[in-house]
Amino acid sequence: MLIIRDEASWQNNNSKWLIHSDIGIKIILEDRELVLLAHDSLAGLIKMIDLSETYPDQSELFEEYWSMKADMLESLKREEISL
């Protein structure tokens, strides 16, 4: 089991944003990888995704996640922390 932690930065209306956020949990099984993604943390919505079936290219999933939060990311660093 891994925690997915992102550090993202962007600018919006002359304000610079720098966010450190644990955005999900990755569960690695023998034949698949599942992600529980904090889809909308304010509303408490969690999305379960089977990476092996839905997103073979994981970068697409996380680009989609951040596109809902910011117009244009300046930087994105991802860390997977083993539990």
C-alpha positions as CSV (number, residue, x, y, z in Angstrom):
1,M,0.0,0.0,0.0
2,L,1.3,3.4,-1.0
3,I,0.3,7.0,-0.2
4,I,0.4,9.3,-3.3
5,R,1.7,12.7,-2.3
6,D,1.8,15.6,-4.7
7,E,3.5,19.0,-4.5
8,A,1.9,21.3,-7.1
9,S,2.4,25.0,-7.9
10,W,0.5,27.4,-10.2
11,Q,-0.4,31.1,-10.5
12,N,-3.9,32.5,-10.5
13,N,-4.8,36.3,-10.6
14,N,-1.3,37.4,-9.4
15,S,-1.4,34.8,-6.5
16,K,1.1,32.0,-6.4
17,W,-0.1,28.7,-5.0
18,L,2.0,25.9,-3.6
19,I,0.1,22.8,-2.4
20,H,1.4,19.7,-0.6
21,S,-1.4,17.1,-0.6
22,D,-1.9,13.4,-0.1
23,I,-4.2,12.8,-3.0
24,G,-4.7,9.1,-2.9
25,I,-3.9,5.6,-1.8
26,K,-2.5,3.0,-4.2
27,I,-3.2,-0.7,-3.4
28,I,-1.0,-3.2,-5.3
29,L,-2.4,-6.7,-5.7
30,E,-1.0,-9.6,-7.7
31,D,-2.9,-8.9,-10.9
32,R,-3.9,-5.2,-10.6
33,E,-3.3,-1.8,-9.1
34,L,-6.2,0.1,-7.5
35,V,-6.2,3.8,-6.5
36,L,-8.5,5.4,-4.1
37,L,-8.4,9.1,-5.2
38,A,-9.6,12.1,-3.2
39,H,-11.8,13.3,-6.0
40,D,-13.3,16.2,-4.1
41,S,-12.0,16.4,-0.6
42,L,-14.4,19.2,0.5
43,A,-17.4,17.0,-0.4
44,G,-15.7,13.8,0.9
45,L,-15.9,12.1,-2.6
46,I,-13.4,9.3,-3.1
47,K,-13.1,7.6,-6.5
48,M,-11.9,4.0,-6.8
49,I,-9.9,3.4,-10.0
50,D,-8.5,0.1,-11.4
51,L,-5.3,1.4,-13.1
52,S,-4.7,-1.8,-15.0
53,E,-8.1,-1.5,-16.8
54,T,-9.0,2.2,-16.8
55,Y,-5.7,4.1,-16.9
56,P,-2.7,2.0,-18.2
57,D,-0.9,5.4,-18.5
58,Q,-1.1,6.7,-14.9
59,S,0.1,10.2,-15.8
60,E,-3.2,10.8,-17.7
61,L,-5.2,10.1,-14.5
62,F,-3.2,12.6,-12.4
63,E,-3.3,15.2,-15.1
64,E,-7.1,14.9,-15.1
65,Y,-7.1,15.3,-11.3
66,W,-5.1,18.5,-11.3
67,S,-6.9,20.0,-14.3
68,M,-9.9,20.3,-12.0
69,K,-7.9,22.1,-9.4
70,A,-5.8,24.6,-11.4
71,D,-5.9,26.1,-14.9
72,M,-2.2,25.6,-15.6
73,L,0.3,23.9,-13.4
74,E,3.8,25.3,-13.2
75,S,5.3,22.3,-11.5
76,L,4.2,18.9,-10.2
77,K,6.2,16.5,-8.1
78,R,4.8,13.2,-7.1
79,E,6.0,10.9,-4.3
80,E,4.7,7.4,-3.5
81,I,5.2,6.6,0.2
82,S,5.2,3.0,1.3
83,L,3.2,2.1,4.4
